[in-house]
Amino acid sequence: MEYGTLEREIHIDAEPDVVFDVVSSPEHLREWWPDEADYPLTPGGSGRIVFDQGTDDPKAVAITVVEIDRPRLFSFRWTHPVGEPAATANSLLVTLELVPTGTGTTLKLTETGFREQGWEVAVLEETYRDHENGWDHFLPRLGRYVDKLVAR
């Protein structure tokens, strides 16, 4: 395995505009991915997301919005040290592409930049697998959250 690009695809029974809001706005992100999210929804806007909030070891992670093309695309860099600008050598790039389908939206997630971090092979493999497992856990939660949101 090359541990360079992670790809996932799911179908969501909602219009691209709805899915775009759910994958891009901090208030919706909190409902399916991190415990806390705070960043401006503008290209170049930086902030943070927090996992495991309320535990003895919460994990704050920097996030920087890269591109917004409503309702087609949202991308961001993350995992760079808080307080440092996001760059290819210190962060991972997540691109969420939204494609309208007959009954909703296909979300295509791509995460890249693992190899560019300069990690030793063991760290590269562990981080890649951690993100792989994370997306496998959180993307179904996204679908369930959208289902609840649309049903209101």
Secondary structure, 3 states (H helix, E strand, C coil): CCCCEEEEEEEECCCHHHHHHHHHCHHHHHHHCCCEEECCCCCCCEEEEEECCCCCCCEEEEEEEEEEECCCEEEEEECCCCCCCCCCCCCEEEEEEEEEECCEEEEEEEEECCHHHCCCHHHHHHHHHHHHHHHHHHHHHHHHHHHHHHHC
